[in-house]
Amino acid sequence: MKVTIEFDGSEDEDDFRVALDGGKWKNAMWELDQLLRKTTKHQVSLISLSLGAFASEQEIAVAESIRESIRDILSDYNLNLE
């Protein structure tokens, strides 16, 4: 598939950058999701990440809620992390 996108002038520079950085945004969101997954699946604390502490039940619940919110927001934009 071949797609051509045209931008005119410096006023479109932000739109051009957004179009080019789509893959970077997806990778950044995936990394954020994986960080939260460490908490929900492996009980690694985000608060004490460098110490290797275990996450509390409250922290796990918050991480699960944030992961759900990320997926809901992405779905609203017809996007997914997979």
N, C-alpha and C positions, 0 to 999 in steps of 0.2 A: 504494500500500500504506500502511496506517495501523497503527502499533504503539503500544500504550500500556504504559508501564513505570511501576510504582508503587514508591515507596520510603517507608518509614515511619520517621519520627524521625531524630534526629541520628546514631544508630549506623549508619545506612545511607548517611551522607554520602559516605564513600569510594567505595562502590559506585556511587552516583549520579555522582560526578565521573569515575570510570572509564568509565561508559556514555557520558557526554557527550564525553569526550576521545578516543574511539576514532579519529576522523578525524585528530586532531592527532598521535597516535601513528603512524598510517600515514604521514603526511607527513614526520614526523621520521625514520622508518626509510628512506623513499624518499630523503631528502636524504643520509643516511649512505651509502646504497648508491651514490648518484651521486658522492659524494666518493671512494669507493673505486674507482668506475668510471673516474674521471679517471686514477687510477694504473694500472689494468689496461689501459685502452684507449689512453690518451694519454701514458702514462709520466710523469705529473706526480707529483713526490714529495710525500708527505704530511708528511714530516719537515721539508722545506724549502719548504712550500707558499707562504709569502709571498715566497720568493726566486725562485720559478719554476724550480727545479732539476728535473732528470730523475730519475726513480725508478730504483733499482738493480734488478737481476733478483730479488734476495732480497725487496725491498719489494713488487715486483709479485706475486711468489708469495704473500706474506702477505696482500696485499689480495684476491687471488683466493680464497684460503682463507677469509677472513672473509666475503666475499660469498656463498660457498657455504654457510657455516655459517648466515648470516642466512636464506637461502632454506630450508635444512633445518629450522631452528627454526620459521619461519613455516609451513612445510608441515605440521609436526607439529601445529600449532594450526589447520590447515585455512584458512590465510591466504596471501595473496600480495601482492606490491607492484604488480602490474599492475591 
